[in-house]
Amino acid sequence: MLLIHVLKCHFSRVPFLFQKGKRSYIRIIISENFVEYCKAKFIGELLAPVAPFDQKSGRETWTVAFAPDGSYFAWSQGHRIVRLVPWSKCITNFSMRKEERINGAGPRRLSRQGSEGTLVPGEPREHTIDCGDIVWGLAFGSSVPEKQSRCVNIEWHRFKFGQDQLLLATGLNNGRIKIWDAYTGKLLLNLMDHTDIVRDLTFAPDGSLVLVSASRDKTLRVWDLKDDGNMVKVLRGHQNWVYCSAFSPDSSVLCSVGAGKAVFLWNMDKYTMIRKLEGHHNDVVSCEFSPDGALLATASYDTRIIVWDPHTGSVLLELGHLFPPPTPIFAGGANDRWVRSVAFCHDGQHIASITDDRLVRFWSIDEKSPQAIASLTNGLCCAFSTDGSVLAAGSRDGSVHFWSCPRSVASLQHLCRMALRRVLTTQQVYTLSIPQCMQDFLAYRSL
């Protein structure tokens, strides 16, 4: 109720809070901030080592991932190799000093050679893991001991994961999933049930160590790692390849996307399909929920990102990468604006996209045009750091590039909206005894 009261105060006082002179002054400050942040700042890159053998395929960085606690950054740098680097070490190496900028030095690079440095006891250590096959999917998972295994009949387990346990799951070209200890690089589990490439992996964010794998065999499989990797359920419904999946913040809903314009929402308590979202004109390849779970962003080869209301299935916002918007026939074909990846920033305000037109775009949910743009050749995937300050993007040559996310001070209204939407569905919002304009604001209908 306190949050509702704050919103009421803001909605009632906005027209009267600022005098004319003061309002123009605030607008000037906002304008200056926008100018300052309109260009994405390139802060560094991680380079893959040159392979000892000549290979034209298998070099791609298909996925990048940040550990939930911010300790590690991992990426598939091609040729079966996954590299884990302490994220604090990356930030230190990427820090641009004033003298370097004055001297015209370019962004700092962290290559494999000479990157070990001096290890401090107790700090995360860098690992290079040979997974035995091309790596398509990566995901970090951390354990919460209070979350018990769903398989309650089994009293003995081979692995007992502590609260400080950090796991890395890798999805391979041969259909296998390998689970590693991120701190030691030790192989813990080898999951074998898929019959084709494991394209994407995602852990439930509630610490239960429930893992969902998306595969080209047209299925999603649910694994319980606290039950020694037991496969709990096979989710069927996709008629073609499944490219990506994402959990809602409360782990109750799973979104899966794939070939054939498919966007599915699943109830992860009952393992049943909730609904199918329709609106894309081409394969859908990436998806992610907003931090409050009120929005769902999906990226497609049809040149668009669609922002949905997952509770109602309605379209709230479309972010186009080709202007004027293409016809459905053109969007459904081999255009040069395929959107490869989408990521939601943890501030709930920004979205990043990777496209085939060699650009990285930073969007604000309040605007329909990019807030910042950066150049990237052959980009494939992207992810925001845990604090939302940095975007990492992988490319076809096995390297990863980093940019600072555009910064803006979140309004009190937006913070209240996010806090409320973490516990209220859209249907519940419209039952609140508040004005219609506030209901629409809380439901993101004003986008």
Secondary structure, DSSP 4 states (H G I P E B T S, - for coil): -HHHHHHHHHHHHHHHHS-HHHHHHHHHHHHHHHHHHSBPEEEEEE-PPPPSS--SSS-----EEE-TTSSEEEEE-STTEEEEEEHHHHHHHH---HHHHHTT----EE-STT---PPPTTS---EEEE-SS-EEEEEEEE--TTS--S-TT----S----TT-EEEEEEETTSEEEEEETTT--EEEEEE--SS-EEEEEE-TTSS-EEEEEETTSEEEEEEGGGTTEEEEEEE--SS-EEEEEE-TTSSEEEEEETTTEEEEEETTTTEEEEE----SS-EEEEEE-TTSS-EEEEETTSEEEEEETTTTEEEEEEESSSSPPPHHHHTS--S--EEEEEE-TTSSEEEEEETTSEEEEEETT-SS-SEEEE-TTEEEEEE-TTSSEEEEEETTS-EEEEEPPP-PPPHHHHHHHHHHTT--HHHHTTSSS-HHHHHHHTTTT-
